[in-house]
């Protein structure tokens, strides 16, 4: 089988397409003939050795796949060869075959193609966990989403709208903002590139307050970090919930904690990967629900870019340069 390998840490252009032996499942595992693999920001970090978890070299990036079960391992009774599944895996998705734990697989509903199925697990799983379990988002609340046109941000926009919130999108360009509005945001703003001056930070806070009717954000979803975090935190509503999702803008921010005191707000960490490991049954019940919502048309993951396996490095480069709209997938 073919796989796109990271053999040395660095930019995506250094990855190499290689021929590897077919995979075999271990106990509790399945081998999936991969049809599509979603590309996520952790892939950007992993190939540079900047992620929380280190992957031993060489490895194929790609943490979510969709395809057809080729073979099942000992003790697997919930899946059989020929089943269409999506699966969460840490690495290995940029390949024609991938090994997944059977308990981390979700049946793909009828009418949902593999590209869409490979696009929802990480982004929608993360965002649903963030909004439901960590923020306890309520209908009618103001939800402000930074990075609203990217994978997890766009999922948060769409889920927030489905959950009844008033969604306000923040993005780095007018094009990205307009895209977020087509996915459920009722209003939004464009923020400047980092670094932000003090005047730009104040203007960002003022704009969020204006768009929330002077009340501030009840829930703020932040996957970008850096200089955007402090001004966004200053624009929180009383007893709001600030969701720390990631740091796509590059810098891990340090914020004055007196802001949390003055706002009576919570600063809440979101780490869906660990949450699924600690409570897989709950996490994958949520994914089953999200898959049904996709099949019913309540959610519509936006696959905007497709790359062949031979050009998988370009897919990561698109995310690295923060040029992606919606979801990017690698197809086999």
C-alpha positions in Angstrom: 0.0 0.0 0.0 1.0 3.6 -0.5 1.5 6.1 2.3 2.7 9.7 2.6 5.4 9.6 5.3 6.9 12.2 7.5 10.5 10.8 7.8 12.1 13.9 9.4 10.4 16.7 11.3 9.9 19.8 9.2 7.7 21.4 6.5 5.2 19.3 4.6 7.3 19.6 1.4 9.8 17.1 3.0 7.2 14.3 3.2 7.6 11.3 0.8 5.2 8.9 -0.9 6.3 5.4 0.0 5.3 1.8 -0.6 4.6 -0.2 2.6 3.4 -3.7 3.4 -0.3 -4.3 3.9 -1.5 -3.7 7.4 -2.9 -6.4 9.8 -5.3 -5.7 12.7 -4.5 -6.5 16.3 -7.0 -7.6 18.9 -9.9 -5.1 19.0 -8.8 -3.5 15.8 -9.8 -3.2 12.2 -8.0 -2.4 9.0 -9.8 0.2 6.9 -9.3 0.7 3.1 -9.1 4.4 3.3 -11.2 6.5 0.8 -10.6 9.9 2.3 -8.7 11.5 5.2 -9.6 14.8 6.9 -6.7 17.2 7.4 -6.6 19.0 10.8 -4.3 21.5 12.5 -2.7 18.9 14.7 -1.2 17.4 11.5 0.5 20.8 10.9 2.0 20.5 14.4 2.9 16.8 14.4 5.1 17.0 11.3 7.1 19.8 13.0 7.3 17.9 16.3 5.3 20.7 18.0 2.3 18.7 19.1 1.4 17.6 22.7 2.0 14.0 21.7 5.2 13.0 19.9 4.9 10.5 17.0 7.9 8.3 16.3 9.4 8.7 12.9 8.5 7.7 10.3 4.8 8.1 10.4 1.9 9.1 8.1 -0.1 12.1 9.3 -3.8 12.0 9.3 -6.1 11.6 12.4 -9.5 10.9 10.9 -10.4 8.6 8.0 -13.4 7.2 6.2 -13.5 4.1 4.1 -14.4 0.4 4.1 -13.5 -2.2 6.7 -11.0 -4.6 5.0 -10.3 -7.0 7.9 -11.2 -7.3 11.6 -9.1 -8.4 14.4 -9.7 -10.8 17.3 -12.6 -9.9 19.5 -14.3 -7.4 17.1 -18.0 -8.2 16.9 -19.5 -4.8 16.1 -17.9 -4.5 12.7 -17.4 -6.7 9.7 -15.6 -6.6 6.4 -17.4 -4.4 3.9 -18.8 -2.0 6.5 -18.5 1.7 5.7 -16.9 3.5 8.7 -15.3 6.7 9.8 -12.6 6.5 12.5 -10.6 8.6 14.8 -6.9 7.6 14.8 -3.9 9.6 16.0 -1.8 9.1 12.9 -1.7 6.9 9.8 -4.6 8.4 7.7 -2.4 9.6 4.8 -2.4 6.1 3.4 -4.4 3.6 1.4 -4.9 1.5 4.6 -5.2 2.5 8.2 -5.6 0.6 11.5 -8.2 1.8 13.9 -9.6 0.6 17.3 -13.1 -0.8 16.6 -14.5 1.2 19.5 -13.3 4.4 17.8 -15.2 3.7 14.6 -18.6 5.2 13.6 -20.8 3.7 10.9 -21.3 6.0 8.0 -25.0 6.6 7.4 -26.6 5.9 4.1 -26.3 8.9 1.7 -23.2 10.3 3.4 -20.1 10.0 1.2 -16.6 9.3 2.5 -15.3 12.8 1.9 -17.9 14.2 4.2 -17.5 11.3 6.7 -13.8 12.0 6.9 -14.5 15.6 7.7 -16.6 15.6 10.8 -15.0 13.5 13.5 -12.2 15.8 14.8 -13.8 19.2 13.9 -17.4 18.5 14.9 -16.4 16.2 17.7 -14.2 18.9 19.2 -16.7 21.6 18.8 -19.7 19.7 20.0 -17.7 18.6 23.1 -16.7 22.3 23.6 -20.1 23.8 23.3 -22.2 21.0 25.0 -19.9 19.6 27.7 -17.5 22.5 28.5 -19.6 25.6 27.8 -23.1 24.3 28.4 -24.3 26.5 25.5 -27.9 27.6 25.9 -30.4 28.7 23.2 -30.4 32.5 22.7 -26.9 33.0 24.1 -24.3 35.0 22.2 -21.6 32.7 20.8 -18.5 34.4 19.4 -16.3 32.1 17.3 -12.7 33.1 16.3 -11.2 31.4 13.3 -14.7 30.9 12.1 -13.9 29.7 8.6 -11.4 27.0 9.6 -12.2 23.4 10.4 -13.1 23.5 14.1 -14.3 27.1 14.0 -16.6 26.5 11.1 -18.0 23.4 12.9 -18.6 25.6 16.0 -20.5 28.1 13.9 -22.7 25.5 12.4 -23.3 23.6 15.7 -23.9 26.8 17.6 -26.7 27.8 15.1 -28.2 24.3 15.4 -28.1 24.5 19.2 -30.0 27.8 19.1 -27.3 30.3 19.8 -26.8 33.7 18.2 -23.5 33.1 16.4 -21.1 35.9 15.7 -18.1 35.0 13.5 -14.5 36.4 13.7 -12.2 35.8 10.7 -9.0 37.1 9.2 -10.5 38.2 5.8 -13.8 39.3 4.4 -13.9 36.2 2.2 -13.6 34.0 5.3 -16.3 36.0 7.2 -18.7 35.7 4.3 -18.1 32.0 4.2 -18.9 31.7 8.0 -22.1 33.6 7.4 -23.3 31.0 4.9 -22.8 28.4 7.6 -24.9 30.0 10.3 -23.3 33.1 11.6 -25.7 36.1 11.9 -23.0 38.7 12.0 -19.3 39.0 12.4 -16.0 41.0 12.2 -12.6 40.8 10.5 -9.6 41.0 12.7 -6.1 42.2 11.7 -3.1 39.9 11.5 -0.8 39.5 14.5 0.9 41.2 16.1 -1.9 43.6 17.2 -1.2 47.0 18.6 -2.9 48.2 21.8 -5.3 50.3 19.7 -6.2 47.2 17.5 -6.8 45.1 20.6 -9.1 47.7 22.1 -10.9 48.0 18.7 -11.4 44.2 18.7 -12.9 44.2 22.2 -15.2 47.1 21.3 -16.4 45.4 18.2 -17.3 42.2 20.0 -19.2 44.2 22.6 -21.0 46.2 19.9 -22.1 43.0 18.0 -23.4 41.5 21.2 -25.5 44.5 22.1 -23.1 45.7 24.7 -23.4 42.5 26.8 -20.3 40.7 25.6 -19.9 37.1 24.6 -21.7 34.5 26.7 -19.5 31.8 25.1 -16.3 32.6 23.2 -14.7 29.8 21.1 -11.0 30.5 20.6 -8.9 28.1 18.4 -6.4 30.9 17.4 -4.9 32.3 20.6 -1.9 34.7 20.3 -2.8 38.5 20.5 -6.5 37.8 20.0 -7.1 36.2 23.3 -6.7 39.1 25.7 -9.0 41.5 23.8 -11.6 38.7 23.3 -11.4 37.9 27.1 -12.1 41.6 27.8 -15.3 41.3 25.8 -16.8 38.5 27.8 -20.2 38.8 29.3 -20.8 38.4 33.1 -20.3 34.7 33.9 -19.4 33.9 30.3 -17.3 30.8 29.3 -14.1 31.3 27.4 -13.2 28.1 25.5 -9.4 27.6 25.0 -9.4 25.3 21.9 -6.0 25.9 20.2 -3.3 28.4 19.1 -3.5 28.4 15.3 -2.2 32.0 15.2 1.1 30.8 16.6 1.6 32.2 20.1 0.3 30.7 23.4 -1.1 33.8 25.1 -0.6 35.0 28.7 -3.6 36.9 30.0 -4.1 39.0 33.2 -6.3 36.7 35.4 -8.0 39.7 37.0 -10.1 39.8 33.8 -11.7 36.5 34.8 -12.3 37.9 38.3 -13.9 41.1 37.0 -16.1 39.3 34.5 -17.0 36.4 36.8 -16.2 34.2 33.8 -14.8 30.8 33.3 -11.6 30.0 31.3 -12.3 26.5 30.1 -9.8 24.1 28.4 -11.0 22.0 25.6 -9.0 18.8 24.7 -11.4 16.5 22.9 -8.7 13.8 22.2 -8.1 13.2 25.9 -11.8 13.4 26.6 -12.5 10.6 24.1 -9.8 8.5 25.7 -11.2 9.0 29.2 -14.8 8.4 28.2 -14.9 6.8 24.8 -18.5 5.5 25.1 -19.9 9.0 25.6 -17.6 10.6 23.0 -18.6 8.1 20.3 -22.3 8.3 21.2 -22.0 12.0 20.4 -20.3 11.1 17.1 -23.1 8.8 16.2 -25.5 11.6 16.9 -23.5 14.0 14.7 -23.4 11.5 11.9 -27.2 11.2 12.1 -27.5 15.0 12.0 -25.4 15.0 8.9 -27.5 12.3 7.2 -30.7 14.3 8.2 -29.2 17.5 6.7 -29.1 19.4 10.0 -25.3 19.7 9.6 -23.4 20.1 6.3 -19.7 19.8 6.6 -18.1 22.0 3.9 -15.4 20.1 2.0 -13.8 22.9 0.0 -10.4 21.4 -1.0 -9.4 17.9 -2.1 -5.9 16.6 -2.7 -4.7 13.3 -4.0 -2.4 11.2 -1.7 0.6 12.2 -3.9 -0.1 15.9 -3.1 -1.1 15.5 0.6 1.7 17.9 1.6 -0.1 20.6 -0.2 -3.2 20.0 2.0 -1.1 20.5 5.2 0.5 23.6 3.6 -2.9 25.1 3.1 -3.7 24.8 6.8 -0.2 25.9 7.8 -0.6 29.1 5.8 -4.1 29.6 7.3 -5.7 29.7 3.8 -8.2 26.9 4.3 -12.0 27.5 4.2 -14.1 24.8 5.8 -12.6 21.3 5.5 -9.6 20.0 3.5 -9.4 16.3 2.6 -6.9 13.9 1.1 -8.5 11.3 -1.2 -7.1 7.9 -2.1 
